[in-house]
């Protein structure tokens, strides 16, 4: 079995998550990482046990022995890095968002298609086993007609005015923050599991902290550092802390979503409930190993994550027996396992099971429609 060599660009919060997941795959070796400068790269490489490091990501892309590149950098760098990796004949796994504009994303989709290389987007939430199980249940018409989908994605890591991260700076993260950063996961998830696409949106935003205290030294995502008053500088914020959205789906059905990064006590809670003509179902990422199933006439049910209870298509995502919990760190392993099957085959199959750059474009189009709706305060159709 040929061992695949991987290079990772960016080692803040999510880069090490990728590296840990890749190390659980026996035919993959992370051989190099790249950071913004040589010293940071050296420190990160030493901490993560990686031999080779680069202070310039383009230098890493020039290495002929690297088969796959994982792009885990700030949002504004995703598109140029992913494109140059494809042009360097590397398969690419990219963090979301794929780009900070629809035109960038369309260019990447076209470049990836022309290259014939595997392109994957890290929408890892799809890979909780009960999500796949529910998707198959819906396909088998166990839930009946899905007539509403509603839920939220709530966090509190930006609750205080002194909480700061590069994602608060629109020049790096894009013109949307809460919606693009976490709302995109929720929208991708419900479209994936239901098979129903959002056609129109109505949105309303709020920026709770219009002025934040920016640390005068770097602070990594979720690090929760506490600094002294003199260590901060005032910064005006031009992206949303909170957003509420109404949806009209392509089949005429309805939905609603709340996203917030300032909800105290909600560390990272993705929740959705879908209402069908036969049953309802609800899933909560803070209790990811159970799925609530609701009935009007009869007992409600909690379906536990147990491979013996699953359809074969969902069973493939379960690595441990029932009662042995799996969680966030397991989802990238399952996603990478599916896309790396295509990498080992030399290119993507006709209908990849994993999220691709085309899914990344889809989420940018959704976010663009939501931003337009917020600006115009009216319903807006989702572009193509």
ChimeraX attribute file (.defattr): number of C-alpha atoms within 10 A of each C-alpha:
attribute: neighborCount
match mode: 1-to-1
recipient: residues
	/A:1	6
	/A:2	7
	/A:3	11
	/A:4	18
	/A:5	16
	/A:6	22
	/A:7	28
	/A:8	27
	/A:9	28
	/A:10	21
	/A:11	24
	/A:12	17
	/A:13	14
	/A:14	14
	/A:15	18
	/A:16	16
	/A:17	17
	/A:18	23
	/A:19	22
	/A:20	16
	/A:21	18
	/A:22	19
	/A:23	13
	/A:24	13
	/A:25	14
	/A:26	10
	/A:27	14
	/A:28	17
	/A:29	18
	/A:30	23
	/A:31	18
	/A:32	22
	/A:33	29
	/A:34	29
	/A:35	23
	/A:36	15
	/A:37	13
	/A:38	14
	/A:39	13
	/A:40	16
	/A:41	23
	/A:42	20
	/A:43	13
	/A:44	20
	/A:45	21
	/A:46	13
	/A:47	9
	/A:48	14
	/A:49	12
	/A:50	17
	/A:51	12
	/A:52	16
	/A:53	27
	/A:54	22
	/A:55	17
	/A:56	16
	/A:57	22
	/A:58	15
	/A:59	11
	/A:60	22
	/A:61	26
	/A:62	14
	/A:63	12
	/A:64	10
	/A:65	14
	/A:66	21
	/A:67	21
	/A:68	26
	/A:69	27
	/A:70	28
	/A:71	31
	/A:72	26
	/A:73	23
	/A:74	18
	/A:75	22
	/A:76	18
	/A:77	16
	/A:78	23
	/A:79	21
	/A:80	12
	/A:81	22
	/A:82	26
	/A:83	20
	/A:84	18
	/A:85	23
	/A:86	23
	/A:87	16
	/A:88	17
	/A:89	19
	/A:90	27
	/A:91	30
	/A:92	29
	/A:93	26
	/A:94	27
	/A:95	24
	/A:96	27
	/A:97	29
	/A:98	33
	/A:99	27
	/A:100	25
	/A:101	18
	/A:102	21
	/A:103	13
	/A:104	17
	/A:105	26
	/A:106	19
	/A:107	15
	/A:108	25
	/A:109	21
	/A:110	12
	/A:111	17
	/A:112	23
	/A:113	15
	/A:114	11
	/A:115	17
	/A:116	15
	/A:117	21
	/A:118	27
	/A:119	30
	/A:120	29
	/A:121	24
	/A:122	26
	/A:123	24
	/A:124	21
	/A:125	19
	/A:126	24
	/A:127	22
	/A:128	24
	/A:129	28
	/A:130	25
	/A:131	23
	/A:132	21
	/A:133	24
	/A:134	23
	/A:135	20
	/A:136	19
	/A:137	17
	/A:138	18
	/A:139	14
	/A:140	10
	/A:141	14
	/A:142	15
	/A:143	21
	/A:144	16
	/A:145	14
	/A:146	21
	/A:147	15
	/A:148	19
	/A:149	24
	/A:150	20
	/A:151	20
	/A:152	22
	/A:153	26
	/A:154	24
	/A:155	22
	/A:156	18
	/A:157	22
	/A:158	22
	/A:159	18
	/A:160	14
	/A:161	15
	/A:162	21
	/A:163	22
	/A:164	26
	/A:165	17
	/A:166	16
	/A:167	18
	/A:168	25
	/A:169	18
	/A:170	17
	/A:171	12
	/A:172	14
	/A:173	21
	/A:174	20
	/A:175	19
	/A:176	21
	/A:177	23
	/A:178	24
	/A:179	30
	/A:180	24
	/A:181	19
	/A:182	21
	/A:183	26
	/A:184	22
	/A:185	21
	/A:186	25
	/A:187	19
	/A:188	21
	/A:189	20
	/A:190	23
	/A:191	15
	/A:192	17
	/A:193	19
	/A:194	18
	/A:195	12
	/A:196	16
	/A:197	18
	/A:198	21
	/A:199	18
	/A:200	21
	/A:201	25
	/A:202	22
	/A:203	24
	/A:204	19
	/A:205	22
	/A:206	14
	/A:207	15
	/A:208	19
	/A:209	20
	/A:210	14
	/A:211	14
	/A:212	20
	/A:213	18
	/A:214	21
	/A:215	22
	/A:216	11
	/A:217	8
	/A:218	11
	/A:219	17
	/A:220	13
	/A:221	16
	/A:222	15
	/A:223	12
	/A:224	13
	/A:225	13
	/A:226	11
	/A:227	12
	/A:228	7
	/A:229	10
	/A:230	8
	/A:231	12
	/A:232	16
	/A:233	12
	/A:234	12
	/A:235	15
	/A:236	13
	/A:237	16
	/A:238	16
	/A:239	23
	/A:240	23
	/A:241	25
	/A:242	20
	/A:243	22
	/A:244	19
	/A:245	21
	/A:246	18
	/A:247	25
	/A:248	19
	/A:249	19
	/A:250	12
	/A:251	12
	/A:252	13
	/A:253	17
	/A:254	17
	/A:255	19
	/A:256	18
	/A:257	21
	/A:258	22
	/A:259	27
	/A:260	30
	/A:261	25
	/A:262	22
	/A:263	18
	/A:264	14
	/A:265	12
	/A:266	16
	/A:267	16
	/A:268	17
	/A:269	17
	/A:270	24
	/A:271	20
	/A:272	20
	/A:273	19
	/A:274	22
	/A:275	19
	/A:276	20
	/A:277	15
	/A:278	15
	/A:279	18
	/A:280	21
	/A:281	20
	/A:282	19
	/A:283	21
	/A:284	18
	/A:285	17
	/A:286	15
	/A:287	13
	/A:288	20
	/A:289	23
	/A:290	20
	/A:291	20
	/A:292	15
	/A:293	20
	/A:294	20
	/A:295	15
	/A:296	10
	/A:297	8
	/A:298	7
	/A:299	8
	/A:300	14
	/A:301	13
	/A:302	13
	/A:303	15
	/A:304	16
	/A:305	25
	/A:306	20
	/A:307	20
	/A:308	10
	/A:309	13
	/A:310	21
	/A:311	14
	/A:312	12
	/A:313	12
	/A:314	20
	/A:315	18
	/A:316	13
	/A:317	22
	/A:318	21
	/A:319	15
	/A:320	12
	/A:321	12
	/A:322	15
	/A:323	10
	/A:324	10
	/A:325	15
	/A:326	18
	/A:327	16
	/A:328	15
	/A:329	13
	/A:330	21
	/A:331	22
	/A:332	24
	/A:333	22
	/A:334	23
	/A:335	24
	/A:336	21
	/A:337	18
	/A:338	17
	/A:339	25
	/A:340	24
	/A:341	14
	/A:342	17
	/A:343	22
	/A:344	16
	/A:345	10
	/A:346	13
	/A:347	17
	/A:348	22
	/A:349	14
	/A:350	6
	/A:351	6
	/A:352	14
	/A:353	11
	/A:354	21
	/A:355	21
	/A:356	23
	/A:357	27
	/A:358	19
	/A:359	21
	/A:360	27
	/A:361	25
	/A:362	21
	/A:363	24
	/A:364	26
	/A:365	20
	/A:366	27
	/A:367	25
	/A:368	22
	/A:369	22
	/A:370	32
	/A:371	22
	/A:372	19
	/A:373	21
	/A:374	21
	/A:375	12
	/A:376	13
	/A:377	13
	/A:378	13
	/A:379	18
	/A:380	21
	/A:381	19
	/A:382	20
	/A:383	13
	/A:384	8
